[in-house]
Amino acid sequence: MTRRVVRIAMNGVTGRMGYRQHLVRSILAIREQGGLDLGDGDVLWPEPVLVGRREHALKALAERHGLDPAAVSCDLDAVLADESVEIYFDAQVTSAREDALRKAIAAGKHVYTEKPTSTGLAGALELARLAREAGIKHGVVQDKLFLPGLLKLKRLIDGGFFGRILSVRGEFGYWVFEGDWQQAQRPSWNYRAEDGGGIVVDMFPHWEYVLHELFGPVRTVQALTATHIPQRWDEQGKPYEATADDAAYGVFQLEGGIVAQINSSWAVRVNRDELVEFQVDGTEGSAVAGLRTCRVQHRSTTPKPVWNPDLPVTESFRDQWQEVPDNQEFDNGFKAQWELFLRHVARDEPYTWDLLAGARGVQLAELGLASAAEGRRLDVPELGL
């Protein structure tokens, strides 16, 4: 068995998502399992190079996880000039991402990045064009496709469970504390539009790939946004004006006529089984999928409720749904996508979630904000390079 080392510059791993999901639960988890078995006697061994602005924090991470203390840098240009580094990964704040990705592409590195890939559609499309011209491999994190609940939902779709799908309804969100009397669960920049914050910018790229991959391309969008909490407190306990939207209510028409409605909010208290749930209704059956679980109700077992406001409800509607079994072991979604991208780099195996797919997410967010500002439904043109 031959071990092939692939050095990966990981920028932004001191942040919550970059550290927990990408460094610890993906790259380090791949190392803990002995590397990525490529199936032909070769094993891919990821060697992270930690990049960021705070050297002491990077060195602390390297020491904590037994990584090479020399593989730490605050000089992105120097790291990209290192020919031994093959892949650049970006989990920085959105406002810093486009410039860093441009540098990585110009340096001939394969790139894998969090989303959104840019603060605007023009920049996102330019990144896709540059990557194509450079002939590099490129991928965008689309983690929710790998959640157990959505994998079960896809299994139902592929098996024809729903018949003709009519509609999709999504509920996402939770209460993010304002930061005055309890510490906020999200960074303060998320609530400042000038810093690239806002729930539309954050979540509409997710909804684009979920809808596109499971049900069909989004053809129109109509959105209403709100800043329900106008004042918040930052990490230093100082009050600031929330200039970005913290809630968005969207209606999306998909190719083929399916209608999707998705509510996204950081100012909602959770009264559902999971932080995100999608209900899919079809002529032959319905399903409700969350992060891990999925429940179904087939046409043949659908009860016959009767509207009667004068009497109390005597039946439990939730009990009338059936749990979809796992039937397989589900790995961490971020790790699963990392492994696919690494196989794409090492063996040129197919990979569809590229920078053009990332640009579609930026496009939907941009059009969603425009729809809210103009108060009308907007078409979503098909993108090309």
N, C-alpha and C positions, 0 to 999 in steps of 0.2 A: 504493500500500500504506500502510495506516494503522497506526501503532504505538500500542498501548494499554498504558500503564504500570500494573502492579499492585504495590502495596507490600505486602511480607510481613514481619511481625514474626517473627523466628526466635529462639526462646528455647532456649538449651542448645547453641549451636553450638561452644562450646569443648570439649565432650565428643567422644569418638572417633566415635561414630555420627553425631551431629549435624553435626560438621564434615566428615568424609570423605564420607559417603553423601548427606547432605541439602544441605549448602551447596556443597561442591566438585563432587561427581559428579552433582548434580541441578540446583539452581538456577543455579550458575555455568556448568554445562555447557549448559543451555538458552540462557543469554546468549551463550555462545561459538558456538552454532549460529545466532545471529541472532534469537533469541526463539522463541516457540511459534507456528507458523503455524496460524491457526484455520481456514484453508481458504476464506475468503470475502474475501480481500484485507486482513484484519486480522492483525496480529502482536501477541501478548501478550509484554510485556517485564517480567520479574520484577525488582523492585528490593528487595533484602533490607534489613531494618532489624535489626541485630544486637543482641540483648538477652541480658543475663546479669548475674552478680554481680561479675565482675572487669573493670573498665573497661579496664585496660591490655591485657588479653588480647584483648578485643574490638577495640580500636583497632589492635592488631598484626595481627589477621586482616583488618581493613578495608584497612590499608596493604598487606599482602602481596598482596591480590587486586584492588587498584585500586578499592575501593568508596568511597562517600562517607563521609569521616571523621566527618561530622555525624550519619550514620545509625547511631549507636551509643548505647546507653542501658543504665543499670542501674536505671531507674525504669519498671517494667512498667506501672504505672497511667498514667503520662504517655504512654507509647507507645499504650496502648489508647484513650486519650482523643483521640488524633490521628485526625481524620476521614479523612485521606488513606491511612491504613493499612486495607486491606480484609481481609487474612487474618492469622490468628495461627497459628503453628506451634510445637509443643512437643516438645522432645527432652530435657527435664530428667530428673532422677532421678524415679522413680515417685512418691515420697512428696510431691513438690512439684507434681505435674501437675494433680490434680483442682482445687485452688484456683485455679490460673492459668487453666485452661479455663473455670471458672465465671465468672471476671472477663471473659474474652474474649467469652463468649456474652452476658453482661449488657451488654457494650459494643457488641453488634451485629456483631461480626466473624465472618466465616466461619472455621471452625477445622479444622485438619489436625494430627494428633497421632500420635506414637509410642504404642506400647502397652507395658504395660497402661495403660488410660485412667484407672484408679483403683486404690487398694489394696484395694477391696472391691466386691462386686456392687451393693450399694445405691447407692454413690456413682457407679458406672459407669452404672447405669440412670437416675439422676437427671440426669446430664449429657445423656443421650440425650433425656430428657423436656424439659429446659430448651432444648436446641437446636431441638427440634421446635416448641415454643411460641414461640421467638424467630424462627422462619422463616428460619434461616440455613442455609448449606451446611456440611456437616460430614463429615469423612473420617478414617479410621484407617489407618495404615501396615500393609499386609499384604504385605510385599515378597516373601516366598518364592513367592507365586503367579506372580511374574514371572521366576523363575529359568529359564534355558534348559532345565535338566533336567526341571523340573516342567511347563514349557510343552510339551515333547515328550511327557511322560506324559499330559497332558491331550489332546493330539492323538490318542494311542492310544485313550484312553477314548472320545473323541467319535467315533472311527472304528470302534468296536465290536471292537477287537483282542482284548480279554480274554474275550469271551463274558460269562458270569456271574462277577462278581468275588467271590472267596471271602475273601481276607484281605489285610491290609497290614501290613508289618513295617518299622519305622523304627529306625535307629541314628544317634544324634547325639552328638557330644561330642569332647573332646580333653583332654589333661592341662594344667590351669592350674597353673603353678608356685606353690608355697606362698608364695614371696616372701622366703625366708630366704637362699638361695644363688643364686637366679636371680629376677629381677623378674617378678612376676605379669603375665599378659596382660589381666587384668580388674581393675576397681576393687575395692577392699576392701569397699565397701558391699554388693556382690553377695553376700557371705557372712555378712551380719548381718541377721537377720530383723527386728530393730527398725528397720532403715533401709530396709526394703522389699526385701531381697535374697532369693535362693533360686532354684533352677533351675525349680521348678514355676511360680512367679510369672512367671519370664522366658520359659519355653519352652512351657508348656501353651497360652497364647493363640495361639502360632504353630501348634501342632498342631490347635487347634480350627478355624482357618480353612482350613488345608490339607485336613483331613479333610472339613469341611463343603462346601467348594467343589468338591473333586474326586470325593468318594465318597458324601457324604450326611451329614446332621446326626448328631452324637454323642448317643446316647440313654442310655448308662450309662458309668460310669468306675470303675475299680478301680486304685488306685495304692499303691505302696510307695516311701517316700522314705528317704534316708539322708544323713547327714553323714559322709562317709568320711574327710575330712581335718578333724579337730576344732580344729586350731590353724593359723593363717596369720599372715603378716607384712604390715603395711600399707605405704602409700607412703613413710612415714618410717622404715621398717625396724623398726617396733615390733610385737611379737607381740600377737595378739588371738584371742579365742575365736570360732570360726566357729559361729554360732547358727542359720544357715539351711541348708537342704538343698542338697547339691552333686550329688546324683544322684536320679533318679526313674525308676521302672519302671512303666509304665502299660499297662492293657488297656482298650480302648474298644470298645463295641458300637455300630455305626452303624445308622441306619434302613435296613431291608431285610435286616439280618442279617450284613453284613460285619463281621469282627472285625479290629481294628487293635491291634497291640502296638508301643509306641514306648519305647525306652530313651534317656534323656537323662542325660549325665554330664559333669562337669568333672574327673573323676578316672578317666579311661580313656585308654589310649594307642591311637592310631589304627592299626588294621590293616584298612583298607578303602581304596577309591580316593578317596573324598572325605569331608569332615567330617560330612556328613549323607547318608544313603542310604535310599531307600524301596524295598522289594521288594513288588510287587503280583502276586498269583497269581490267575489265573482259569481257567475251564474250557477256554478256547481258547488261552491263552498267558500268559506271565509277563513282567515287566519289572523292571529295577532302575534307578532314577533318582537322580541326585545333583544337585549344584549346576549342573553344566553338561552332563553326559553322561547318556545313557539307553541301556540295552542290553535286548534282547528275546530271548525264546525261544518260538517258536510251538509249538503242539500237534504239528504235523506234523514238526517237527525236534527234538522232545524225545527225548533218549537214554534208554536203559533201564539205569540203574545197578543193580548187584546188590551187596548188602551182604556183604562178605567180609573180616573183620578179619585173616585169616591171610595175605593177600597185599597187597603194596604197590599203591597206586593207579596205574594205567597210563594214565589219560586226564586231560586238563586240563579241568576243568569250566568254567572261565572262558572257554576258547576256544570253547565250544559256544554262546555268545551272540553276537548280531549287534548292531552299533552302529546306533542310530537317527540318520539324517542330520539336519543342521541345517535345510536347506531354506529358511532365512530368516536375516536378520541380527537378532541379539538385542541390544537396548540394555540399559544398566544398569537393573536392576529397580526401584530406588528412583526413578530419573528417569522411567521409564515410568509409574509410578503418579502421580508429581507431575504429569505432563502430563495424565493423565486427570482428576485433581482440578481442575487449572486450567481445563480445558475445561468441567468441571461448573460451576465458578463463573462463567466468562465466557459460556458458551452454554447452560447448563442441560442439558448432555448427561447421559445416565444414569450413575449412579454408585452402587454397591451397598454399598461397604465403609464404612459409616457408624458412628456412635457406638453404635448398637444392635448391630452386628456386633462392635464392640470389647467391648461388655458381655458377649457370649457367651464371649469369650476369658477375661475376668475370672471369669465364672461357672465355667468348666471348671477354672481354676486353684484357685479356692476349694473346689470339690467334690473336686478331686484331693487337696488337703491334708486335707480332712475325711475322705476315704476312707482315707488313710494313717493318720490319727490313730485312726479307729474300727475299722480292720481289716475293712472290708466294701465291697461294691460299692454304688454310689449311682446313682440315676436322675438324668438331666440334663433338667429340665423345659424346655419351650420358652418363650422369653422374649417378652414383649410390653410395650408401653407403655400 
